[in-house]
């Protein structure tokens, strides 16, 4: 069964929605866990940068994996 561009778009949309959900949840946890002894602005900035970087790496990895599997299927190396 051939995958359409709609299937790929839907998968990509699910990945980004999952990343957005993880970002929202993580920011909420950061809000609750911000210690009062450390400068909150610095803590938030560094934690947010680390979180966004991690999410970007996960999203890039997922997209690369999808491309690799699609290429393998097109070459007949991997079956559905």
C-alpha positions in Angstrom: 0.0 0.0 0.0 1.5 3.3 -1.1 1.7 6.2 1.4 0.3 9.5 0.1 1.5 12.9 0.9 -1.5 13.3 3.1 -0.3 10.5 5.3 3.1 12.1 5.6 1.6 15.5 6.3 -0.7 14.0 9.0 2.3 12.2 10.6 4.3 15.4 10.6 1.4 17.3 12.1 1.1 14.7 14.9 4.8 15.1 15.6 4.6 18.9 15.9 1.4 18.7 17.9 3.2 16.3 20.3 6.1 18.6 20.5 3.8 21.6 21.3 2.1 19.6 24.0 5.4 18.6 25.5 6.6 22.2 25.4 3.4 23.5 27.1 3.6 20.8 29.8 7.3 21.4 30.4 6.8 25.1 30.7 4.1 24.5 33.2 6.4 22.3 35.3 9.1 24.9 35.0 6.7 27.5 36.4 5.9 25.2 39.4 9.5 24.2 40.0 11.1 27.6 39.8 13.2 27.9 43.0 13.0 31.2 44.9 16.7 31.3 45.7 18.0 31.5 42.1 17.2 34.4 39.8 14.0 33.2 38.2 14.6 35.0 34.9 18.0 33.3 34.4 16.6 30.0 35.5 13.7 30.3 33.1 15.9 31.4 30.2 18.4 28.6 30.5 15.7 25.9 31.1 13.7 27.1 28.2 16.7 27.1 25.9 17.6 23.6 27.0 14.0 22.4 26.5 13.6 24.0 23.1 16.9 22.5 22.0 15.8 19.0 23.1 12.5 19.3 21.4 14.1 20.5 18.1 16.5 17.5 18.3 13.6 15.0 18.8 11.5 16.6 16.0 14.5 16.5 13.6 15.2 12.9 14.5 11.6 11.9 13.9 11.6 13.6 10.5 14.9 12.0 9.5 13.6 8.6 10.6 10.5 9.0 8.6 12.5 9.9 5.5 14.9 7.0 6.0 12.0 4.5 6.3 10.2 5.9 3.3 13.4 5.7 1.3 14.0 2.1 2.4 10.4 1.2 1.5 10.8 2.8 -1.9 13.9 0.8 -2.5 12.2 -2.4 -1.4 14.5 -2.9 1.6 11.7 -2.7 4.2 8.2 -4.0 3.9 5.1 -2.4 5.5 
